[in-house]
Amino acid sequence: MGFNAIFEIKAPRELKVSGCIGPCVSLNKDGGNVGETPIGVGGTQAWKLCHIDNSTTLAAYFEIANLKGQPIQQGTRAHIQFITHYQHSSGQMRIRVTTVARNWADPSINLASVAAGFDQEVRNAICVIGLVCLVTFTCCLNVHR
């Protein structure tokens, strides 16, 4: 269990962070890789969480931001770091860093590579989380009317 957490994303120049969905608020940390179209809590590459534990789930969204006339080379890797700082229940400050590497693949050229990297169960879980957030938000709006 952790408290006062900060969740940060470090992404390569070819990716922009569109946002995060989960129990978080924006820290308004702008950088060169913040996407223009926000998804969830967007416009930042760092978020604050009051409490985290083994059941805390966050979904990060990205957009591809390659320069025109400079296509991304297929087969190269994109490295993304997810950095979480938090205070453990013992009072000790901790940091957890997870680095993932994904191959770049163009679906018009190599659809099998894209399909192999797609996790259907995660997609289903994110859709359910989005639906629950939408229903909760709509119910809150109806209560305040």
C-alpha positions in Angstrom: 0.0 0.0 0.0 1.3 3.4 -0.9 0.3 7.1 -0.4 0.9 10.4 -2.1 2.0 8.7 -5.4 3.2 10.3 -8.6 2.9 8.4 -11.8 5.1 9.6 -14.7 5.6 8.5 -18.3 8.8 8.9 -20.3 8.2 8.1 -24.0 10.3 8.4 -27.1 9.9 11.4 -29.5 7.8 9.2 -31.9 5.1 8.9 -29.2 3.0 11.5 -27.5 1.2 10.9 -24.2 -2.5 11.5 -24.8 -3.6 10.9 -21.2 -4.4 8.5 -18.4 -7.6 6.9 -17.1 -7.7 5.9 -13.5 -7.9 7.4 -10.0 -5.5 10.2 -10.7 -5.3 14.0 -11.2 -3.1 16.0 -13.5 0.2 17.5 -12.3 0.2 19.7 -15.4 3.8 18.6 -16.3 4.1 19.6 -19.9 6.9 18.3 -22.1 7.8 17.7 -25.7 5.8 14.5 -25.8 2.4 15.6 -24.5 -0.3 14.9 -27.0 -2.7 17.5 -28.4 -5.8 15.4 -28.1 -6.5 14.5 -24.4 -7.9 11.1 -23.4 -9.0 10.8 -19.8 -6.8 13.1 -17.8 -4.6 14.6 -20.5 -2.3 17.5 -21.2 0.4 16.2 -18.9 3.0 13.4 -18.6 2.7 13.1 -14.8 -0.3 12.4 -12.5 -1.0 12.4 -8.7 -2.6 9.5 -6.9 -3.6 9.7 -3.2 -3.5 6.0 -2.7 -2.1 3.0 -4.6 -2.2 -0.7 -3.9 -2.1 -4.0 -5.8 -5.6 -3.4 -7.2 -4.9 0.2 -8.6 -5.3 0.2 -12.3 -4.2 3.0 -14.7 -4.6 3.0 -18.5 -2.1 5.2 -20.5 -2.9 6.4 -24.0 -0.5 7.4 -26.7 -0.5 8.9 -30.2 2.1 8.4 -32.9 3.9 11.7 -33.6 6.4 11.0 -36.4 7.5 13.8 -38.6 6.1 14.1 -42.1 8.4 12.6 -44.7 10.3 10.7 -42.0 8.5 7.4 -41.5 9.3 5.2 -38.5 11.5 2.3 -39.4 9.6 -1.0 -39.1 11.1 -3.5 -36.7 12.8 -0.8 -34.5 11.8 -0.6 -30.9 10.0 2.1 -28.9 10.9 2.2 -25.2 8.5 3.6 -22.7 9.2 4.1 -19.0 6.5 4.2 -16.3 7.8 5.7 -13.1 5.9 5.6 -9.8 7.1 7.4 -6.7 5.1 6.8 -3.5 5.3 6.7 0.3 5.0 3.1 1.6 2.8 2.5 4.6 6.0 2.1 6.6 6.8 5.7 5.9 9.7 4.9 3.5 9.7 6.7 0.1 9.9 4.2 -2.8 10.3 4.4 -6.6 9.3 1.8 -9.1 10.3 2.0 -12.7 8.9 -0.3 -15.4 10.4 -0.1 -18.9 8.6 -1.7 -21.8 9.8 -2.1 -25.4 7.4 -2.5 -28.3 8.3 -3.1 -32.0 7.0 -0.6 -34.4 4.7 -2.2 -37.0 2.6 -0.7 -39.8 -0.8 -2.5 -39.9 -1.0 -2.0 -43.7 2.3 -3.9 -44.1 2.5 -6.4 -41.2 -0.9 -6.9 -39.6 0.2 -10.1 -37.9 2.8 -8.3 -35.9 0.2 -5.8 -34.7 -2.2 -8.6 -33.8 0.5 -10.5 -31.9 1.1 -7.4 -29.7 -2.6 -6.7 -28.9 -4.0 -7.9 -25.6 -7.8 -8.5 -26.0 -8.3 -9.0 -22.2 -6.7 -5.6 -21.4 -8.9 -4.0 -24.1 -12.0 -5.5 -22.5 -11.0 -4.3 -19.0 -10.3 -0.8 -20.2 -13.7 -0.7 -22.0 -15.4 -1.7 -18.7 -13.5 0.9 -16.8 -14.5 3.6 -19.3 -18.1 2.5 -19.1 -18.1 2.6 -15.3 -16.5 6.1 -15.4 -19.1 7.3 -17.9 -22.0 6.0 -15.9 -20.6 7.4 -12.6 -20.0 10.8 -14.3 -23.5 10.8 -15.8 -25.1 9.9 -12.4 -23.2 12.7 -10.7 -24.4 15.2 -13.3 -28.0 14.1 -12.8 -27.7 14.4 -9.0 -26.4 18.0 -9.4 -29.2 19.1 -11.8 
